[in-house]
Amino acid sequence: MLLFSLWVNCGYSLIFTLVCATIPPAESGVFKAFPAINYRVFETSTRKIKLKEILIYEKRKNISVLFLVQSAMIAAIYVVLTIVFAPISFGQIQFRIAEALTILPAFTPAAIPGLFVGCLIGNILGGAILPDIIVGSMATLLGAIFTYLLRNRSKWLAPLPPIIANTVLIPFVLYYGYQILLPIPFQMLTVGIGEVLSCGILGMIVYTALNKYKTVIFRQ
């Protein structure tokens, strides 16, 4: 039994010695090489990922700033045109020059909030009553949204949403808000004519002029 125990212990010792012999010493550089390579690969990958994330963030940041700038400029132009031409921008028979800008969502989505805010501020500064401020701004917003949705179709469809939205909604404001007690269908006709002139004719002139430089002016 004693011999058997000695034999087992010798066997364990021999196996342990052989295993240790196959493991290179730390100073041989074998352990140093592989971890270093793995670390460099990991470090390079991490740097690439971080650089990619930074580029994506900067791109999104630039797009956000450009979007805000375009929206603000469109809103400002709309307000100025509304106030300057205030005598013909309000009332039963109106020819709002600023409505020519409702064609802009065909070029950039930034025109949607820009037109809405511009119409809202323009109506407030122009002395419109509360229903006109709310309904008029919502009509402009609806028109802008649908013009944007139609941007990839025929250009002649672009002015239709604001024309329809204002022709349908504004006469109710004139009738119930401003107490212009003319038949609503007749007021739809008068408002519609003004919208066709401003959105349809002037708007398409603006569209034709800007379409040549859309990649420069409205770059994304």
Buried (B, 14 or more C-beta within 10 A) or exposed (E): EEEEEEEEEEEEEEEEEEEEEEEEEEEEEEEEEEEEEEEEEEEEEEEEEEEEEEEEEEEEEEEEEBBEEBBBBBBBBBBEBBBEBBEEBBBBEBBBBBBBBBBBBBBBBBBBBBBBBBBBBBBBEBEBEEBBBBBBBBBBBBBBBBBBEBBEEEBEBBBBBBBBBBBBBBBBBBBEBBEBEEEBEEBBEBBBBBBBBBBBEBBBEBBEEBBEEEEEEBEE
